[in-house]
Amino acid sequence: MADRGFKHIDEVLASKNVVLVRPPSVSSKTKSTKAEVKEAKRIASLRIHIERVISRIREFKILNPHACVHNKLITYLDNICIIACGIINIQNFLIN
């Protein structure tokens, strides 16, 4: 799932057999069909859970958006992200 800010990643994701899901644009002048409204609600409900996961990731100080990382640690950031996400996966459920 990506916001409208990620403009040119469709080809990269398609080459890796990944489907990109974007929330529908609200600025559209045409009226949405029932199926489009239903899909928009489904995406919105998933987006809430994604925001919860992102907030858990940001609990790790090294992964904060404005964290200062020493140059020697930059090569390890991918592994740090993988470990942090693994720890999050074994934590309590996001949904009660």
CNS distance restraints for C-alpha pairs under 8 A (distance, minus, plus):
assign (resid   1 and name CA) (resid  20 and name CA) 5.81 0.50 0.50
assign (resid   1 and name CA) (resid  21 and name CA) 4.58 0.50 0.50
assign (resid   1 and name CA) (resid  22 and name CA) 5.69 0.50 0.50
assign (resid   1 and name CA) (resid  47 and name CA) 7.94 0.50 0.50
assign (resid   2 and name CA) (resid   6 and name CA) 6.38 0.50 0.50
assign (resid   2 and name CA) (resid  20 and name CA) 7.04 0.50 0.50
assign (resid   2 and name CA) (resid  21 and name CA) 6.40 0.50 0.50
assign (resid   2 and name CA) (resid  22 and name CA) 5.39 0.50 0.50
assign (resid   2 and name CA) (resid  23 and name CA) 7.78 0.50 0.50
assign (resid   3 and name CA) (resid  22 and name CA) 6.09 0.50 0.50
assign (resid   3 and name CA) (resid  23 and name CA) 7.00 0.50 0.50
assign (resid   4 and name CA) (resid  22 and name CA) 7.07 0.50 0.50
assign (resid   4 and name CA) (resid  23 and name CA) 7.90 0.50 0.50
assign (resid   9 and name CA) (resid  13 and name CA) 6.23 0.50 0.50
assign (resid  10 and name CA) (resid  14 and name CA) 6.03 0.50 0.50
assign (resid  10 and name CA) (resid  20 and name CA) 6.86 0.50 0.50
assign (resid  11 and name CA) (resid  15 and name CA) 6.19 0.50 0.50
assign (resid  12 and name CA) (resid  16 and name CA) 6.80 0.50 0.50
assign (resid  13 and name CA) (resid  17 and name CA) 6.37 0.50 0.50
assign (resid  13 and name CA) (resid  18 and name CA) 5.04 0.50 0.50
assign (resid  13 and name CA) (resid  19 and name CA) 6.82 0.50 0.50
assign (resid  13 and name CA) (resid  20 and name CA) 7.15 0.50 0.50
assign (resid  14 and name CA) (resid  18 and name CA) 5.42 0.50 0.50
assign (resid  14 and name CA) (resid  19 and name CA) 6.65 0.50 0.50
assign (resid  22 and name CA) (resid  43 and name CA) 7.93 0.50 0.50
assign (resid  23 and name CA) (resid  40 and name CA) 6.48 0.50 0.50
assign (resid  23 and name CA) (resid  43 and name CA) 6.34 0.50 0.50
assign (resid  23 and name CA) (resid  44 and name CA) 7.34 0.50 0.50
assign (resid  24 and name CA) (resid  40 and name CA) 6.34 0.50 0.50
assign (resid  32 and name CA) (resid  36 and name CA) 5.80 0.50 0.50
assign (resid  32 and name CA) (resid  37 and name CA) 6.29 0.50 0.50
assign (resid  33 and name CA) (resid  37 and name CA) 6.28 0.50 0.50
assign (resid  34 and name CA) (resid  38 and name CA) 6.13 0.50 0.50
assign (resid  35 and name CA) (resid  39 and name CA) 6.13 0.50 0.50
assign (resid  36 and name CA) (resid  40 and name CA) 6.06 0.50 0.50
assign (resid  37 and name CA) (resid  41 and name CA) 6.28 0.50 0.50
assign (resid  38 and name CA) (resid  42 and name CA) 6.30 0.50 0.50
assign (resid  39 and name CA) (resid  43 and name CA) 6.18 0.50 0.50
assign (resid  40 and name CA) (resid  44 and name CA) 6.10 0.50 0.50
assign (resid  41 and name CA) (resid  45 and name CA) 6.21 0.50 0.50
assign (resid  42 and name CA) (resid  46 and name CA) 6.39 0.50 0.50
assign (resid  43 and name CA) (resid  47 and name CA) 6.07 0.50 0.50
assign (resid  44 and name CA) (resid  48 and name CA) 6.59 0.50 0.50
assign (resid  45 and name CA) (resid  49 and name CA) 7.11 0.50 0.50
assign (resid  46 and name CA) (resid  50 and name CA) 6.39 0.50 0.50
assign (resid  47 and name CA) (resid  51 and name CA) 6.17 0.50 0.50
assign (resid  48 and name CA) (resid  52 and name CA) 6.43 0.50 0.50
assign (resid  49 and name CA) (resid  53 and name CA) 6.38 0.50 0.50
assign (resid  49 and name CA) (resid  94 and name CA) 7.19 0.50 0.50
assign (resid  50 and name CA) (resid  54 and name CA) 6.22 0.50 0.50
assign (resid  51 and name CA) (resid  55 and name CA) 6.20 0.50 0.50
assign (resid  52 and name CA) (resid  56 and name CA) 6.37 0.50 0.50
assign (resid  52 and name CA) (resid  94 and name CA) 7.12 0.50 0.50
assign (resid  53 and name CA) (resid  57 and name CA) 6.28 0.50 0.50
assign (resid  53 and name CA) (resid  88 and name CA) 7.89 0.50 0.50
assign (resid  53 and name CA) (resid  94 and name CA) 7.70 0.50 0.50
assign (resid  54 and name CA) (resid  58 and name CA) 6.25 0.50 0.50
assign (resid  55 and name CA) (resid  59 and name CA) 6.55 0.50 0.50
assign (resid  56 and name CA) (resid  60 and name CA) 7.61 0.50 0.50
assign (resid  56 and name CA) (resid  88 and name CA) 7.01 0.50 0.50
assign (resid  57 and name CA) (resid  63 and name CA) 6.85 0.50 0.50
assign (resid  57 and name CA) (resid  64 and name CA) 7.96 0.50 0.50
assign (resid  57 and name CA) (resid  84 and name CA) 6.79 0.50 0.50
assign (resid  57 and name CA) (resid  85 and name CA) 6.90 0.50 0.50
assign (resid  57 and name CA) (resid  88 and name CA) 7.36 0.50 0.50
assign (resid  58 and name CA) (resid  63 and name CA) 5.63 0.50 0.50
assign (resid  58 and name CA) (resid  64 and name CA) 4.93 0.50 0.50
assign (resid  58 and name CA) (resid  65 and name CA) 7.47 0.50 0.50
assign (resid  59 and name CA) (resid  63 and name CA) 7.63 0.50 0.50
assign (resid  59 and name CA) (resid  64 and name CA) 7.21 0.50 0.50
assign (resid  60 and name CA) (resid  64 and name CA) 6.65 0.50 0.50
assign (resid  60 and name CA) (resid  84 and name CA) 7.43 0.50 0.50
assign (resid  61 and name CA) (resid  67 and name CA) 6.80 0.50 0.50
assign (resid  62 and name CA) (resid  67 and name CA) 5.73 0.50 0.50
assign (resid  62 and name CA) (resid  68 and name CA) 7.43 0.50 0.50
assign (resid  62 and name CA) (resid  69 and name CA) 6.96 0.50 0.50
assign (resid  63 and name CA) (resid  67 and name CA) 6.46 0.50 0.50
assign (resid  63 and name CA) (resid  81 and name CA) 7.57 0.50 0.50
assign (resid  69 and name CA) (resid  73 and name CA) 6.51 0.50 0.50
assign (resid  69 and name CA) (resid  74 and name CA) 6.92 0.50 0.50
assign (resid  70 and name CA) (resid  74 and name CA) 6.92 0.50 0.50
assign (resid  73 and name CA) (resid  77 and name CA) 6.55 0.50 0.50
assign (resid  76 and name CA) (resid  80 and name CA) 6.12 0.50 0.50
assign (resid  77 and name CA) (resid  81 and name CA) 6.10 0.50 0.50
assign (resid  78 and name CA) (resid  82 and name CA) 6.30 0.50 0.50
assign (resid  79 and name CA) (resid  83 and name CA) 6.14 0.50 0.50
assign (resid  80 and name CA) (resid  84 and name CA) 6.07 0.50 0.50
assign (resid  81 and name CA) (resid  85 and name CA) 6.10 0.50 0.50
assign (resid  82 and name CA) (resid  86 and name CA) 6.13 0.50 0.50
assign (resid  83 and name CA) (resid  87 and name CA) 6.22 0.50 0.50
assign (resid  84 and name CA) (resid  88 and name CA) 6.26 0.50 0.50
assign (resid  85 and name CA) (resid  89 and name CA) 6.16 0.50 0.50
assign (resid  86 and name CA) (resid  90 and name CA) 6.64 0.50 0.50
assign (resid  87 and name CA) (resid  91 and name CA) 6.49 0.50 0.50
